[in-house]
Amino acid sequence: MSESLTTPIRILLVEDNDVFRQALELLLGLEAGLEVVGAVTDGTAVVAACEAFDPDVVVMDFRLPGMDGVEATAALQAERPEIAVVCLTASASPRELEALATAGAVACLRKDQPLDEIVGAIRAAGAPA
């Protein structure tokens, strides 16, 4: 069996809403091939958390204290461009979505989208190049 089939996609959650973060961590933890390795609640903590947890994918909220999702994505991509960013937001304007893509997010989904779509985006982002 190849390593890609046995090594889970490592995920860092960046979400300041405790209830949503805990629910997402629980739901993603039930998915085969996914492993939540850490979580932070502030955009300014993203780069350091990625150094500590070495995720494959960061699931990033858009509205965060300290540094918003666009700023945190840009900072992460400048330091660790190999880490994919999937943004999850309650709402974002077309201009905000464009800013996220420009900053380096590979996908942006709404928090109310079906879990299988969110999981699919994470799997696509974490797939070996």
mmCIF file of the C-alpha atoms, coordinates in Angstrom:
data_MODEL
# 
_entry.id   MODEL 
# 
loop_
_atom_site.group_PDB 
_atom_site.id 
_atom_site.type_symbol 
_atom_site.label_atom_id 
_atom_site.label_alt_id 
_atom_site.label_comp_id 
_atom_site.label_asym_id 
_atom_site.label_entity_id 
_atom_site.label_seq_id 
_atom_site.pdbx_PDB_ins_code 
_atom_site.Cartn_x 
_atom_site.Cartn_y 
_atom_site.Cartn_z 
_atom_site.occupancy 
_atom_site.B_iso_or_equiv 
_atom_site.pdbx_formal_charge 
_atom_site.auth_seq_id 
_atom_site.auth_comp_id 
_atom_site.auth_asym_id 
_atom_site.auth_atom_id 
_atom_site.pdbx_PDB_model_num 
ATOM 1   C CA . MET A 1 1   ? 0.000   0.000  0.000  1.00 0.00 ? 1   MET A CA 1 
ATOM 2   C CA . SER A 1 2   ? 1.394   3.412  -0.901 1.00 0.00 ? 2   SER A CA 1 
ATOM 3   C CA . GLU A 1 3   ? 2.131   6.024  1.732  1.00 0.00 ? 3   GLU A CA 1 
ATOM 4   C CA . SER A 1 4   ? -0.522  8.393  0.321  1.00 0.00 ? 4   SER A CA 1 
ATOM 5   C CA . LEU A 1 5   ? -3.233  5.841  1.114  1.00 0.00 ? 5   LEU A CA 1 
ATOM 6   C CA . THR A 1 6   ? -2.111  5.302  4.710  1.00 0.00 ? 6   THR A CA 1 
ATOM 7   C CA . THR A 1 7   ? -0.916  8.762  5.754  1.00 0.00 ? 7   THR A CA 1 
ATOM 8   C CA . PRO A 1 8   ? -3.821  10.978 6.797  1.00 0.00 ? 8   PRO A CA 1 
ATOM 9   C CA . ILE A 1 9   ? -4.193  14.567 5.637  1.00 0.00 ? 9   ILE A CA 1 
ATOM 10  C CA . ARG A 1 10  ? -3.090  16.685 8.598  1.00 0.00 ? 10  ARG A CA 1 
ATOM 11  C CA . ILE A 1 11  ? -5.404  19.631 9.306  1.00 0.00 ? 11  ILE A CA 1 
ATOM 12  C CA . LEU A 1 12  ? -5.000  22.798 11.386 1.00 0.00 ? 12  LEU A CA 1 
ATOM 13  C CA . LEU A 1 13  ? -8.270  24.566 12.223 1.00 0.00 ? 13  LEU A CA 1 
ATOM 14  C CA . VAL A 1 14  ? -8.245  28.358 12.505 1.00 0.00 ? 14  VAL A CA 1 
ATOM 15  C CA . GLU A 1 15  ? -11.614 29.345 13.966 1.00 0.00 ? 15  GLU A CA 1 
ATOM 16  C CA . ASP A 1 16  ? -12.539 31.740 16.776 1.00 0.00 ? 16  ASP A CA 1 
ATOM 17  C CA . ASN A 1 17  ? -16.057 30.369 17.340 1.00 0.00 ? 17  ASN A CA 1 
ATOM 18  C CA . ASP A 1 18  ? -15.507 27.672 19.986 1.00 0.00 ? 18  ASP A CA 1 
ATOM 19  C CA . VAL A 1 19  ? -18.730 25.768 19.292 1.00 0.00 ? 19  VAL A CA 1 
ATOM 20  C CA . PHE A 1 20  ? -18.192 25.649 15.517 1.00 0.00 ? 20  PHE A CA 1 
ATOM 21  C CA . ARG A 1 21  ? -14.496 24.758 15.897 1.00 0.00 ? 21  ARG A CA 1 
ATOM 22  C CA . GLN A 1 22  ? -15.227 21.900 18.309 1.00 0.00 ? 22  GLN A CA 1 
ATOM 23  C CA . ALA A 1 23  ? -18.040 20.564 16.106 1.00 0.00 ? 23  ALA A CA 1 
ATOM 24  C CA . LEU A 1 24  ? -15.862 20.735 12.991 1.00 0.00 ? 24  LEU A CA 1 
ATOM 25  C CA . GLU A 1 25  ? -12.973 19.049 14.800 1.00 0.00 ? 25  GLU A CA 1 
ATOM 26  C CA . LEU A 1 26  ? -15.285 16.237 15.903 1.00 0.00 ? 26  LEU A CA 1 
ATOM 27  C CA . LEU A 1 27  ? -16.858 15.772 12.461 1.00 0.00 ? 27  LEU A CA 1 
ATOM 28  C CA . LEU A 1 28  ? -13.545 15.868 10.582 1.00 0.00 ? 28  LEU A CA 1 
ATOM 29  C CA . GLY A 1 29  ? -12.071 13.442 13.121 1.00 0.00 ? 29  GLY A CA 1 
ATOM 30  C CA . LEU A 1 30  ? -14.701 10.904 12.090 1.00 0.00 ? 30  LEU A CA 1 
ATOM 31  C CA . GLU A 1 31  ? -13.607 11.047 8.443  1.00 0.00 ? 31  GLU A CA 1 
ATOM 32  C CA . ALA A 1 32  ? -11.184 8.349  7.292  1.00 0.00 ? 32  ALA A CA 1 
ATOM 33  C CA . GLY A 1 33  ? -7.904  9.771  6.077  1.00 0.00 ? 33  GLY A CA 1 
ATOM 34  C CA . LEU A 1 34  ? -8.231  13.113 7.884  1.00 0.00 ? 34  LEU A CA 1 
ATOM 35  C CA . GLU A 1 35  ? -6.529  14.089 11.143 1.00 0.00 ? 35  GLU A CA 1 
ATOM 36  C CA . VAL A 1 36  ? -7.036  17.376 12.979 1.00 0.00 ? 36  VAL A CA 1 
ATOM 37  C CA . VAL A 1 37  ? -3.611  18.060 14.491 1.00 0.00 ? 37  VAL A CA 1 
ATOM 38  C CA . GLY A 1 38  ? -4.317  21.409 16.115 1.00 0.00 ? 38  GLY A CA 1 
ATOM 39  C CA . ALA A 1 39  ? -6.491  24.489 16.355 1.00 0.00 ? 39  ALA A CA 1 
ATOM 40  C CA . VAL A 1 40  ? -5.972  28.194 16.960 1.00 0.00 ? 40  VAL A CA 1 
ATOM 41  C CA . THR A 1 41  ? -8.457  31.018 17.463 1.00 0.00 ? 41  THR A CA 1 
ATOM 42  C CA . ASP A 1 42  ? -6.458  34.033 16.242 1.00 0.00 ? 42  ASP A CA 1 
ATOM 43  C CA . GLY A 1 43  ? -5.099  34.852 12.786 1.00 0.00 ? 43  GLY A CA 1 
ATOM 44  C CA . THR A 1 44  ? -1.791  36.024 14.228 1.00 0.00 ? 44  THR A CA 1 
ATOM 45  C CA . ALA A 1 45  ? -1.129  32.490 15.579 1.00 0.00 ? 45  ALA A CA 1 
ATOM 46  C CA . VAL A 1 46  ? -1.402  30.698 12.214 1.00 0.00 ? 46  VAL A CA 1 
ATOM 47  C CA . VAL A 1 47  ? 2.236   30.714 11.066 1.00 0.00 ? 47  VAL A CA 1 
ATOM 48  C CA . ALA A 1 48  ? 3.595   29.619 14.467 1.00 0.00 ? 48  ALA A CA 1 
ATOM 49  C CA . ALA A 1 49  ? 0.927   26.912 14.736 1.00 0.00 ? 49  ALA A CA 1 
ATOM 50  C CA . CYS A 1 50  ? 1.900   25.585 11.310 1.00 0.00 ? 50  CYS A CA 1 
ATOM 51  C CA . GLU A 1 51  ? 5.515   25.397 12.444 1.00 0.00 ? 51  GLU A CA 1 
ATOM 52  C CA . ALA A 1 52  ? 4.410   23.475 15.547 1.00 0.00 ? 52  ALA A CA 1 
ATOM 53  C CA . PHE A 1 53  ? 1.827   21.119 13.994 1.00 0.00 ? 53  PHE A CA 1 
ATOM 54  C CA . ASP A 1 54  ? 3.095   20.810 10.372 1.00 0.00 ? 54  ASP A CA 1 
ATOM 55  C CA . PRO A 1 55  ? -0.339  20.458 8.736  1.00 0.00 ? 55  PRO A CA 1 
ATOM 56  C CA . ASP A 1 56  ? -1.001  19.670 5.092  1.00 0.00 ? 56  ASP A CA 1 
ATOM 57  C CA . VAL A 1 57  ? -4.132  21.838 5.038  1.00 0.00 ? 57  VAL A CA 1 
ATOM 58  C CA . VAL A 1 58  ? -5.263  24.844 7.078  1.00 0.00 ? 58  VAL A CA 1 
ATOM 59  C CA . VAL A 1 59  ? -9.022  25.324 7.355  1.00 0.00 ? 59  VAL A CA 1 
ATOM 60  C CA . MET A 1 60  ? -9.223  29.094 7.848  1.00 0.00 ? 60  MET A CA 1 
ATOM 61  C CA . ASP A 1 61  ? -12.126 31.204 9.064  1.00 0.00 ? 61  ASP A CA 1 
ATOM 62  C CA . PHE A 1 62  ? -12.472 34.535 7.254  1.00 0.00 ? 62  PHE A CA 1 
ATOM 63  C CA . ARG A 1 63  ? -13.311 36.780 10.198 1.00 0.00 ? 63  ARG A CA 1 
ATOM 64  C CA . LEU A 1 64  ? -10.719 36.351 12.934 1.00 0.00 ? 64  LEU A CA 1 
ATOM 65  C CA . PRO A 1 65  ? -9.301  38.470 15.737 1.00 0.00 ? 65  PRO A CA 1 
ATOM 66  C CA . GLY A 1 66  ? -5.784  39.807 15.330 1.00 0.00 ? 66  GLY A CA 1 
ATOM 67  C CA . MET A 1 67  ? -5.432  39.119 11.615 1.00 0.00 ? 67  MET A CA 1 
ATOM 68  C CA . ASP A 1 68  ? -8.282  38.282 9.242  1.00 0.00 ? 68  ASP A CA 1 
ATOM 69  C CA . GLY A 1 69  ? -8.328  35.236 6.987  1.00 0.00 ? 69  GLY A CA 1 
ATOM 70  C CA . VAL A 1 70  ? -6.870  37.123 4.015  1.00 0.00 ? 70  VAL A CA 1 
ATOM 71  C CA . GLU A 1 71  ? -3.944  38.503 6.026  1.00 0.00 ? 71  GLU A CA 1 
ATOM 72  C CA . ALA A 1 72  ? -3.327  35.166 7.772  1.00 0.00 ? 72  ALA A CA 1 
ATOM 73  C CA . THR A 1 73  ? -3.456  33.271 4.458  1.00 0.00 ? 73  THR A CA 1 
ATOM 74  C CA . ALA A 1 74  ? -0.987  35.690 2.843  1.00 0.00 ? 74  ALA A CA 1 
ATOM 75  C CA . ALA A 1 75  ? 1.359   35.451 5.850  1.00 0.00 ? 75  ALA A CA 1 
ATOM 76  C CA . LEU A 1 76  ? 1.207   31.655 5.817  1.00 0.00 ? 76  LEU A CA 1 
ATOM 77  C CA . GLN A 1 77  ? 1.777   31.409 2.065  1.00 0.00 ? 77  GLN A CA 1 
ATOM 78  C CA . ALA A 1 78  ? 4.821   33.680 2.390  1.00 0.00 ? 78  ALA A CA 1 
ATOM 79  C CA . GLU A 1 79  ? 6.351   31.365 5.022  1.00 0.00 ? 79  GLU A CA 1 
ATOM 80  C CA . ARG A 1 80  ? 4.995   27.919 4.119  1.00 0.00 ? 80  ARG A CA 1 
ATOM 81  C CA . PRO A 1 81  ? 3.650   27.918 0.538  1.00 0.00 ? 81  PRO A CA 1 
ATOM 82  C CA . GLU A 1 82  ? 3.398   24.108 0.541  1.00 0.00 ? 82  GLU A CA 1 
ATOM 83  C CA . ILE A 1 83  ? 0.513   24.262 3.049  1.00 0.00 ? 83  ILE A CA 1 
ATOM 84  C CA . ALA A 1 84  ? -2.873  24.537 1.334  1.00 0.00 ? 84  ALA A CA 1 
ATOM 85  C CA . VAL A 1 85  ? -5.499  26.904 2.743  1.00 0.00 ? 85  VAL A CA 1 
ATOM 86  C CA . VAL A 1 86  ? -9.216  26.157 2.557  1.00 0.00 ? 86  VAL A CA 1 
ATOM 87  C CA . CYS A 1 87  ? -11.302 29.077 3.771  1.00 0.00 ? 87  CYS A CA 1 
ATOM 88  C CA . LEU A 1 88  ? -14.560 28.488 5.584  1.00 0.00 ? 88  LEU A CA 1 
ATOM 89  C CA . THR A 1 89  ? -16.755 31.522 6.179  1.00 0.00 ? 89  THR A CA 1 
ATOM 90  C CA . ALA A 1 90  ? -20.274 32.352 7.287  1.00 0.00 ? 90  ALA A CA 1 
ATOM 91  C CA . SER A 1 91  ? -20.369 35.084 4.649  1.00 0.00 ? 91  SER A CA 1 
ATOM 92  C CA . ALA A 1 92  ? -17.957 36.853 2.347  1.00 0.00 ? 92  ALA A CA 1 
ATOM 93  C CA . SER A 1 93  ? -18.490 39.370 -0.431 1.00 0.00 ? 93  SER A CA 1 
ATOM 94  C CA . PRO A 1 94  ? -17.213 38.671 -3.959 1.00 0.00 ? 94  PRO A CA 1 
ATOM 95  C CA . ARG A 1 95  ? -14.404 41.175 -3.258 1.00 0.00 ? 95  ARG A CA 1 
ATOM 96  C CA . GLU A 1 96  ? -13.449 39.304 -0.065 1.00 0.00 ? 96  GLU A CA 1 
ATOM 97  C CA . LEU A 1 97  ? -13.503 35.969 -1.911 1.00 0.00 ? 97  LEU A CA 1 
ATOM 98  C CA . GLU A 1 98  ? -11.237 37.432 -4.603 1.00 0.00 ? 98  GLU A CA 1 
ATOM 99  C CA . ALA A 1 99  ? -8.860  38.715 -1.906 1.00 0.00 ? 99  ALA A CA 1 
ATOM 100 C CA . LEU A 1 100 ? -8.700  35.230 -0.364 1.00 0.00 ? 100 LEU A CA 1 
ATOM 101 C CA . ALA A 1 101 ? -7.870  33.649 -3.727 1.00 0.00 ? 101 ALA A CA 1 
ATOM 102 C CA . THR A 1 102 ? -5.210  36.296 -4.372 1.00 0.00 ? 102 THR A CA 1 
ATOM 103 C CA . ALA A 1 103 ? -3.718  35.608 -0.927 1.00 0.00 ? 103 ALA A CA 1 
ATOM 104 C CA . GLY A 1 104 ? -3.407  31.926 -1.852 1.00 0.00 ? 104 GLY A CA 1 
ATOM 105 C CA . ALA A 1 105 ? -6.533  30.115 -0.620 1.00 0.00 ? 105 ALA A CA 1 
ATOM 106 C CA . VAL A 1 106 ? -7.224  27.101 -2.848 1.00 0.00 ? 106 VAL A CA 1 
ATOM 107 C CA . ALA A 1 107 ? -10.938 26.985 -1.971 1.00 0.00 ? 107 ALA A CA 1 
ATOM 108 C CA . CYS A 1 108 ? -13.504 29.056 -0.094 1.00 0.00 ? 108 CYS A CA 1 
ATOM 109 C CA . LEU A 1 109 ? -16.684 27.500 1.201  1.00 0.00 ? 109 LEU A CA 1 
ATOM 110 C CA . ARG A 1 110 ? -19.557 28.632 3.377  1.00 0.00 ? 110 ARG A CA 1 
ATOM 111 C CA . LYS A 1 111 ? -19.856 27.162 6.851  1.00 0.00 ? 111 LYS A CA 1 
ATOM 112 C CA . ASP A 1 112 ? -23.392 25.995 6.030  1.00 0.00 ? 112 ASP A CA 1 
ATOM 113 C CA . GLN A 1 113 ? -22.360 23.910 3.005  1.00 0.00 ? 113 GLN A CA 1 
ATOM 114 C CA . PRO A 1 114 ? -22.811 20.128 3.345  1.00 0.00 ? 114 PRO A CA 1 
ATOM 115 C CA . LEU A 1 115 ? -20.000 18.424 5.267  1.00 0.00 ? 115 LEU A CA 1 
ATOM 116 C CA . ASP A 1 116 ? -19.165 16.200 2.285  1.00 0.00 ? 116 ASP A CA 1 
ATOM 117 C CA . GLU A 1 117 ? -18.399 19.318 0.196  1.00 0.00 ? 117 GLU A CA 1 
ATOM 118 C CA . ILE A 1 118 ? -16.138 20.712 2.931  1.00 0.00 ? 118 ILE A CA 1 
ATOM 119 C CA . VAL A 1 119 ? -14.402 17.329 3.296  1.00 0.00 ? 119 VAL A CA 1 
ATOM 120 C CA . GLY A 1 120 ? -14.054 17.096 -0.496 1.00 0.00 ? 120 GLY A CA 1 
ATOM 121 C CA . ALA A 1 121 ? -12.352 20.511 -0.623 1.00 0.00 ? 121 ALA A CA 1 
ATOM 122 C CA . ILE A 1 122 ? -9.968  19.483 2.189  1.00 0.00 ? 122 ILE A CA 1 
ATOM 123 C CA . ARG A 1 123 ? -9.148  16.192 0.439  1.00 0.00 ? 123 ARG A CA 1 
ATOM 124 C CA . ALA A 1 124 ? -8.521  17.990 -2.875 1.00 0.00 ? 124 ALA A CA 1 
ATOM 125 C CA . ALA A 1 125 ? -6.323  20.574 -1.156 1.00 0.00 ? 125 ALA A CA 1 
ATOM 126 C CA . GLY A 1 126 ? -4.338  17.911 0.699  1.00 0.00 ? 126 GLY A CA 1 
ATOM 127 C CA . ALA A 1 127 ? -3.877  15.574 -2.262 1.00 0.00 ? 127 ALA A CA 1 
ATOM 128 C CA . PRO A 1 128 ? -0.243  15.102 -3.307 1.00 0.00 ? 128 PRO A CA 1 
ATOM 129 C CA . ALA A 1 129 ? 0.717   17.345 -6.221 1.00 0.00 ? 129 ALA A CA 1 
# 
